[in-house]
Amino acid sequence: MTLLSQFSEAYASPDADYWKEAVRSEMDSIIANGTWEVTERPYGCKPVGCKWVFKKKLRPDGTIEKYKARLVAKGYTQKEGEDFFDTYSPGARLTTIRVLLSLAASHGLLVHQMD
């Protein structure tokens, strides 16, 4: 995998046309999925910036499989107590997962994993 760190670097490279198509594809996906909506910024709220991350995905033989562009939030710019107060990330205990997998196996059920 090859990673480019800046938008200008990608667009100035010999592969610029591929990167532009990757950006178009990402924007099309964002719009199609309803990822965001344009709203007025509430007074006193600081917006979180974003940046582009560019990757070349390579096949095992080293040839380029895909040009991938992702628009990511700069969450690292936020300050606890100023931009956010609480964080929560739900997670299951390993014991719970084992019990559920055991029940699925004993009843012949198909298990799907999602992120």
C-alpha positions as YAML, in Angstrom:
chain: A
units: angstrom
residues:
- id: 1
  name: MET
  ca: [0.00, 0.00, 0.00]
- id: 2
  name: THR
  ca: [1.34, 3.43, -0.93]
- id: 3
  name: LEU
  ca: [0.13, 6.40, 1.11]
- id: 4
  name: LEU
  ca: [0.15, 10.04, -0.01]
- id: 5
  name: SER
  ca: [-0.19, 12.64, 2.72]
- id: 6
  name: GLN
  ca: [-1.52, 15.67, 0.86]
- id: 7
  name: PHE
  ca: [-4.17, 16.55, -1.68]
- id: 8
  name: SER
  ca: [-1.70, 18.71, -3.64]
- id: 9
  name: GLU
  ca: [0.81, 15.86, -3.72]
- id: 10
  name: ALA
  ca: [-1.75, 13.49, -5.23]
- id: 11
  name: TYR
  ca: [-3.00, 15.99, -7.81]
- id: 12
  name: ALA
  ca: [0.55, 16.92, -8.87]
- id: 13
  name: SER
  ca: [1.62, 13.30, -9.32]
- id: 14
  name: PRO
  ca: [1.73, 11.43, -12.65]
- id: 15
  name: ASP
  ca: [-1.31, 9.47, -11.38]
- id: 16
  name: ALA
  ca: [-3.42, 12.64, -10.92]
- id: 17
  name: ASP
  ca: [-6.23, 11.41, -13.19]
- id: 18
  name: TYR
  ca: [-6.58, 8.22, -11.13]
- id: 19
  name: TRP
  ca: [-6.62, 10.22, -7.89]
- id: 20
  name: LYS
  ca: [-9.27, 12.60, -9.27]
- id: 21
  name: GLU
  ca: [-11.46, 9.64, -10.15]
- id: 22
  name: ALA
  ca: [-10.92, 8.18, -6.65]
- id: 23
  name: VAL
  ca: [-11.99, 11.52, -5.11]
- id: 24
  name: ARG
  ca: [-15.08, 11.64, -7.35]
- id: 25
  name: SER
  ca: [-15.96, 8.09, -6.34]
- id: 26
  name: GLU
  ca: [-15.59, 8.89, -2.62]
- id: 27
  name: MET
  ca: [-17.72, 12.04, -2.93]
- id: 28
  name: ASP
  ca: [-20.38, 10.12, -4.88]
- id: 29
  name: SER
  ca: [-20.47, 7.51, -2.09]
- id: 30
  name: ILE
  ca: [-20.72, 10.17, 0.62]
- id: 31
  name: ILE
  ca: [-23.63, 11.84, -1.17]
- id: 32
  name: ALA
  ca: [-25.41, 8.56, -2.07]
- id: 33
  name: ASN
  ca: [-25.17, 7.29, 1.52]
- id: 34
  name: GLY
  ca: [-26.43, 10.55, 3.04]
- id: 35
  name: THR
  ca: [-23.29, 10.71, 5.16]
- id: 36
  name: TRP
  ca: [-23.74, 14.40, 5.92]
- id: 37
  name: GLU
  ca: [-26.08, 17.29, 5.48]
- id: 38
  name: VAL
  ca: [-25.25, 20.97, 5.19]
- id: 39
  name: THR
  ca: [-26.47, 22.97, 8.21]
- id: 40
  name: GLU
  ca: [-25.85, 26.33, 9.84]
- id: 41
  name: ARG
  ca: [-23.04, 26.24, 12.38]
- id: 42
  name: PRO
  ca: [-24.42, 26.95, 15.85]
- id: 43
  name: TYR
  ca: [-22.90, 29.96, 17.58]
- id: 44
  name: GLY
  ca: [-19.87, 29.03, 19.64]
- id: 45
  name: CYS
  ca: [-19.34, 25.66, 17.98]
- id: 46
  name: LYS
  ca: [-16.04, 24.96, 16.31]
- id: 47
  name: PRO
  ca: [-16.31, 22.69, 13.25]
- id: 48
  name: VAL
  ca: [-14.03, 19.68, 12.95]
- id: 49
  name: GLY
  ca: [-11.86, 19.93, 9.85]
- id: 50
  name: CYS
  ca: [-11.25, 17.15, 7.38]
- id: 51
  name: LYS
  ca: [-8.48, 15.95, 5.12]
- id: 52
  name: TRP
  ca: [-8.01, 13.56, 2.25]
- id: 53
  name: VAL
  ca: [-6.06, 10.33, 2.63]
- id: 54
  name: PHE
  ca: [-4.83, 8.71, -0.58]
- id: 55
  name: LYS
  ca: [-3.75, 5.07, -0.84]
- id: 56
  name: LYS
  ca: [-2.66, 2.83, -3.68]
- id: 57
  name: LYS
  ca: [-3.78, -0.70, -2.96]
- id: 58
  name: LEU
  ca: [-1.36, -3.19, -4.47]
- id: 59
  name: ARG
  ca: [-1.78, -6.78, -5.60]
- id: 60
  name: PRO
  ca: [0.63, -9.42, -4.28]
- id: 61
  name: ASP
  ca: [2.74, -9.04, -7.44]
- id: 62
  name: GLY
  ca: [3.18, -5.30, -6.76]
- id: 63
  name: THR
  ca: [0.90, -3.97, -9.50]
- id: 64
  name: ILE
  ca: [-1.72, -1.37, -8.61]
- id: 65
  name: GLU
  ca: [-5.13, -2.84, -7.83]
- id: 66
  name: LYS
  ca: [-6.95, 0.34, -6.87]
- id: 67
  name: TYR
  ca: [-6.54, 4.04, -6.16]
- id: 68
  name: LYS
  ca: [-8.46, 4.86, -2.98]
- id: 69
  name: ALA
  ca: [-9.27, 8.33, -1.64]
- id: 70
  name: ARG
  ca: [-10.99, 8.80, 1.72]
- id: 71
  name: LEU
  ca: [-12.25, 11.98, 3.33]
- id: 72
  name: VAL
  ca: [-11.57, 11.75, 7.05]
- id: 73
  name: ALA
  ca: [-12.38, 13.99, 10.01]
- id: 74
  name: LYS
  ca: [-9.51, 15.54, 11.95]
- id: 75
  name: GLY
  ca: [-10.82, 14.30, 15.27]
- id: 76
  name: TYR
  ca: [-7.36, 14.68, 16.77]
- id: 77
  name: THR
  ca: [-7.86, 18.49, 16.78]
- id: 78
  name: GLN
  ca: [-10.65, 18.25, 19.35]
- id: 79
  name: LYS
  ca: [-9.95, 18.97, 23.03]
- id: 80
  name: GLU
  ca: [-11.67, 17.09, 25.84]
- id: 81
  name: GLY
  ca: [-13.79, 19.42, 27.95]
- id: 82
  name: GLU
  ca: [-13.93, 22.01, 25.18]
- id: 83
  name: ASP
  ca: [-15.14, 20.21, 22.05]
- id: 84
  name: PHE
  ca: [-16.55, 17.11, 23.73]
- id: 85
  name: PHE
  ca: [-17.22, 15.92, 27.25]
- id: 86
  name: ASP
  ca: [-18.03, 12.23, 27.21]
- id: 87
  name: THR
  ca: [-16.98, 9.41, 24.93]
- id: 88
  name: TYR
  ca: [-18.53, 6.00, 24.70]
- id: 89
  name: SER
  ca: [-17.60, 2.99, 22.67]
- id: 90
  name: PRO
  ca: [-19.86, 0.00, 23.19]
- id: 91
  name: GLY
  ca: [-18.20, -3.37, 23.28]
- id: 92
  name: ALA
  ca: [-19.15, -6.88, 24.25]
- id: 93
  name: ARG
  ca: [-17.23, -8.97, 26.73]
- id: 94
  name: LEU
  ca: [-15.36, -11.92, 25.26]
- id: 95
  name: THR
  ca: [-17.46, -14.30, 27.38]
- id: 96
  name: THR
  ca: [-20.66, -12.91, 25.83]
- id: 97
  name: ILE
  ca: [-19.31, -13.36, 22.32]
- id: 98
  name: ARG
  ca: [-18.29, -16.94, 23.09]
- id: 99
  name: VAL
  ca: [-21.74, -17.78, 24.48]
- id: 100
  name: LEU
  ca: [-23.48, -16.31, 21.42]
- id: 101
  name: LEU
  ca: [-21.17, -18.15, 19.01]
- id: 102
  name: SER
  ca: [-21.70, -21.38, 20.93]
- id: 103
  name: LEU
  ca: [-25.49, -20.97, 20.76]
- id: 104
  name: ALA
  ca: [-25.33, -20.19, 17.04]
- id: 105
  name: ALA
  ca: [-23.18, -23.27, 16.40]
- id: 106
  name: SER
  ca: [-25.40, -25.57, 18.46]
- id: 107
  name: HIS
  ca: [-28.52, -24.38, 16.62]
- id: 108
  name: GLY
  ca: [-26.89, -24.43, 13.19]
- id: 109
  name: LEU
  ca: [-27.29, -20.67, 12.71]
- id: 110
  name: LEU
  ca: [-25.27, -18.55, 10.31]
- id: 111
  name: VAL
  ca: [-23.28, -15.75, 12.00]
- id: 112
  name: HIS
  ca: [-22.60, -12.40, 10.33]
- id: 113
  name: GLN
  ca: [-20.09, -9.84, 11.59]
- id: 114
  name: MET
  ca: [-20.50, -6.11, 10.99]
- id: 115
  name: ASP
  ca: [-18.37, -3.14, 11.92]
...
